[in-house]
Amino acid sequence: MIVLEMKAVVKPSQCSAIDEAIRTVQFIRNKALRLWMDAKREDKIDKYSLNKYCAVLAKHFKFVDTLNSTARQASPNVHF
């Protein structure tokens, strides 16, 4: 595996925006994982239901709505 390291010169506002996006993605991922763990086997939680759940989270939590829909749907990243 090749690993590239770079230093980015960012403004403090950009750094805080990146941190906020990371925290939001972690929140979505944790909520999706909790949904998957708590669901019954008959509920069939798959990637489509997780995408729908991301839309529900965006309606309930304003800070989740700041991410665009593509980023929200990529956030759960739970592999079945």
Residue pairs with C-beta under 8 A, 6 or more apart in sequence:
10 18
20 63
20 66
21 67
21 71
24 63
24 64
24 66
24 67
24 75
25 67
25 71
25 75
27 61
27 63
27 64
28 54
28 57
28 64
28 67
28 72
28 75
28 76
29 75
29 76
29 77
29 78
31 53
31 57
32 50
32 53
32 54
32 75
32 76
32 78
33 76
33 78
35 45
35 50
35 53
36 45
36 50
36 78
39 45
43 49
46 80
47 76
47 78
47 80
50 73
50 76
50 78
51 73
51 76
53 76
54 64
54 69
54 72
54 73
54 75
54 76
55 69
55 72
57 64
57 72
58 64
58 65
58 67
58 72
59 65
64 72
67 75
